[in-house]
Amino acid sequence: MATLNHLSRRHFLKSAGVATLAGAAGSLHAQPADVADSSRHALLADGKFDFDKVYNRVGSNCSRWDSPARRYPEGVFKYGMGVASMDFECAPCITEALQERIQHHSWGYLSTTDPLRESIVKWAGERHGIDLDTRELTLSDGVYPGLVAALRAFAQHGKVLLTTPVYSGFYTIARRAQVQTVDSQMQYVNGRYEIDWEDLEAKMTPDVRAMIVCNPQNPTGNVWSEDDLLRMGKLCLDHNIVVLSDEIHCDVIRSGYTYTPFASLPDAAVVNNSLTFTAISKTFNLAGMKNAHYYSRNPTLLQRVNQFHAAELSTLGVVATEAAYNHGGEWADQCVAYVDECHTLIENHIKEHMPIVGYTRNEGTYMTFLDFSRVMKAINAKEQAVVHGKETPEHYFQDWLVHQSGVYLNPGSDYGAGGEGHMRMNTASSRLVLKEVLDAIASAVNKV
Ligand SMILES: Cc1ncc(COP(=O)(O)O)c(C=O)c1O
């Protein structure tokens, strides 16, 4: 089997871990390269960035690959396809900006974040047609701390409403803010997740004070239409519920779909009842740089959240984020197009080689939510979870799959009601890696 097993911790430290495609057979071989060289390699002669290049992250203390490696005996875990970070080498404009800044060897307090704010406003205007004012923005060290502050401001000792399956972090955020979650499970209609409007409204009881809208929705991949967002917004307004719109995945939209910023909706009352939380960190894989922001057209709502929020940004995080916003457009376009192809590759592979797995076509994000319920049934995951003391059948299946195929996925049960029988898979990897991963999963699930 072509292998990424070469990509050991030692290799990373010695070589910056660049692996390249070698030979027509498409096998992968780790090859030594300099860190400095790696940004040059990313641009191919025709002006295209090389997303097929396998960039070794093993041993770089990255949670996607290094966290599962710590959980399993040596040699069992092979492919980190969970955590929502991308495997691609960083956009060269970011590496170059960081390289330039580290030529100056002093790291005291920052003087201003104005250029960063301006770069955010420019990106939002040019790419998403939304007119922001730098004064409407609060910078944050993540979407997560912004949402915690918002739940403290609006829903403490009350409840927050979620349409599920949804990003597992929302449950952690709610716990941190001491807010209870209420799940409104989406319906699965003709191969697509849809909001159950009757259920959603029924769940809007007086103790529900906030609703987190996930647009696009992680992990189901919905890119919500203007009509859907308006309908959610109006229901929230009618029931005195503040909308917290998490738009961190907004740049990763598949062709044929359009992202609608909640703040651009054509109803001022709905918009004024909302805040938006977003970042460029998913688009450029900058989560470790700890940079995000939130905004609202309503200064009163913004002020209320700001009272519970405190964040200090780091110099390198600001440099990287500003470079992405100002110079990363072309890289982002190519990356999103590549991810689109990755989704198609996964869809075709599953349909052709593992019909036992259910596939839902994503509209956005680089995650995909796969239905393994038939496999779980075949291996008695429910009973086995009890025998092995696992939290849910999906957690048992996670271990089973790692042992059978080396592939690590996220258990669907972590994503709220409706996640049963499912596993979340990351699609943002070189297609060479994806093919290995899919082959490995297929040979495991086709045996049951
Ligand atoms: C929908 C969603 N919101 C927020 C986050 C976390 O954002 P941050 O790293 O900026 O706190 C994630 C990370 O995967 C996410 O998928």
The ligand as an ORCA input file, in Angstrom:
! r2SCAN-3c Opt
* xyz 0 1
  C     -18.910     25.969     13.155
  C     -17.650     26.216     13.943
  N     -17.592     27.252     14.790
  C     -16.482     27.526     15.513
  C     -15.359     26.720     15.421
  C     -14.159     27.041     16.261
  O     -13.686     28.305     15.918
  P     -12.389     28.938     16.601
  O     -11.254     28.009     16.359
  O     -12.223     30.267     15.914
  O     -12.722     29.101     18.052
  C     -15.368     25.617     14.549
  C     -14.200     24.737     14.435
  O     -14.215     23.703     13.824
  C     -16.550     25.375     13.787
  O     -16.611     24.350     12.912
*
